[in-house]
Amino acid sequence: MVILHNNELPPHIIAECFILTVLYVILTDILVISASWYFLLGVGLVLVFVMDGNLPLRGCRAS
């Protein structure tokens, strides 16, 4: 990668970098939000199983 000073960069390269950065941030935000939703769903399911006593690990510990 060639390192240039700010005044040497053509405007279209700056615009492309800006657009790519915005797209990257939006995509990572979507991934993080969906991952946290899946994480919360998984924790909720585990809690439901533990409260019901249907979790196999709890049965193994009890016996």
trRosetta pair geometry for C-beta under 8 A, 3 or more apart (Angstrom, degrees):
i j d omega theta_ij theta_ji phi_ij phi_ji
4 8 4.3 -121 178 84 113 120
4 9 5.5 140 97 -65 129 77
5 8 4.8 87 58 4 78 107
5 9 7.7 -137 94 -20 43 83
6 9 6.1 -47 -157 12 38 113
9 13 5.3 -119 -173 77 95 123
9 14 5.5 102 130 -54 127 96
10 13 5.0 92 64 4 82 103
10 14 7.4 -151 97 -4 45 87
11 14 5.6 -57 -153 37 39 112
11 15 6.2 38 151 -20 71 105
12 15 5.4 -50 -146 37 37 114
12 16 6.2 40 153 -21 67 103
13 16 5.7 -50 -145 36 32 111
13 17 6.3 33 155 -18 64 105
14 17 5.8 -55 -148 37 30 110
14 18 6.3 31 152 -21 64 107
15 18 5.6 -55 -148 36 31 113
15 19 6.3 29 155 -18 66 106
16 19 5.8 -54 -145 37 31 109
16 20 6.2 29 156 -17 65 108
17 20 5.8 -56 -145 39 29 110
17 21 6.2 31 155 -22 64 107
18 21 5.8 -56 -149 35 28 111
18 22 6.4 27 154 -18 64 105
19 22 5.8 -55 -149 36 31 110
19 23 6.3 30 154 -17 65 107
20 23 5.7 -55 -146 39 31 111
20 24 6.1 35 154 -23 65 107
21 24 5.6 -54 -147 35 30 113
21 25 6.4 29 155 -19 65 105
22 25 5.8 -54 -148 35 30 110
22 26 6.4 29 154 -18 65 106
23 26 5.8 -56 -148 37 31 110
23 27 6.2 28 156 -18 66 108
24 27 5.9 -57 -146 38 28 109
24 28 6.2 21 158 -14 65 109
25 28 6.0 -58 -144 40 28 106
25 29 6.2 31 155 -23 64 107
26 29 5.7 -55 -149 34 29 112
26 30 6.5 29 153 -19 64 104
27 30 5.8 -54 -151 34 32 110
27 31 6.4 29 152 -17 65 106
28 31 5.5 -52 -146 38 35 112
28 32 6.1 35 155 -20 68 105
29 32 5.8 -55 -144 37 29 108
29 33 6.2 27 157 -18 65 108
30 33 5.9 -57 -146 38 28 108
30 34 6.2 21 159 -13 65 109
31 34 6.1 -59 -145 41 27 105
31 35 6.0 27 157 -20 65 111
32 35 5.7 -56 -143 38 28 111
32 36 6.2 26 158 -18 64 106
33 36 5.9 -56 -148 36 28 107
33 37 6.5 31 152 -21 63 104
34 37 5.5 -51 -149 34 34 114
34 38 6.5 34 153 -17 66 102
35 38 5.8 -53 -149 37 33 109
35 39 6.3 37 150 -22 65 105
36 39 5.3 -49 -146 35 35 116
36 40 6.3 37 154 -20 66 102
37 40 5.8 -53 -149 36 31 109
37 41 6.4 32 152 -19 64 105
38 41 5.6 -53 -147 37 33 113
38 42 6.3 35 153 -21 66 105
39 42 5.7 -55 -150 35 30 111
39 43 6.4 28 154 -16 65 105
40 43 5.7 -53 -146 38 33 109
40 44 6.2 35 153 -21 65 107
41 44 5.6 -56 -148 37 30 113
41 45 6.4 30 154 -19 65 105
42 45 5.8 -53 -147 35 31 110
42 46 6.4 30 154 -18 64 105
43 46 5.7 -54 -148 37 32 111
43 47 6.3 33 153 -20 65 105
44 47 5.7 -54 -148 36 31 111
44 48 6.4 32 153 -21 65 104
45 48 5.6 -52 -149 34 33 112
45 49 6.4 31 153 -17 66 104
46 49 5.7 -54 -149 37 32 110
46 50 6.3 31 153 -19 66 106
46 55 7.3 51 -156 -97 66 134
47 50 5.7 -55 -145 37 32 110
47 51 6.2 30 156 -18 66 106
48 51 5.9 -56 -146 38 29 108
48 52 6.2 20 157 -12 65 111
49 52 5.9 -62 -144 43 29 105
49 54 5.1 -96 -151 70 76 90
49 55 4.1 96 140 -65 110 91
50 53 7.6 34 -180 -72 29 35
50 55 5.4 0 -81 -10 56 140
50 58 6.3 137 -129 -54 68 143
52 55 7.9 122 67 -20 85 75
53 58 6.2 -124 -145 105 56 141
53 59 7.6 94 171 -67 78 83
55 58 4.5 78 75 4 100 107
55 59 7.2 -174 92 -8 53 84
56 59 5.5 -57 -153 37 39 113
56 60 6.4 40 151 -22 71 102
57 60 5.6 -51 -150 33 35 112
57 61 6.5 32 152 -18 66 104
58 61 5.7 -53 -149 37 34 110
58 62 6.3 34 152 -22 66 106
59 62 5.7 -54 -144 35 32 110
59 63 6.3 14 161 -5 66 109
60 63 6.3 -66 -145 46 27 97
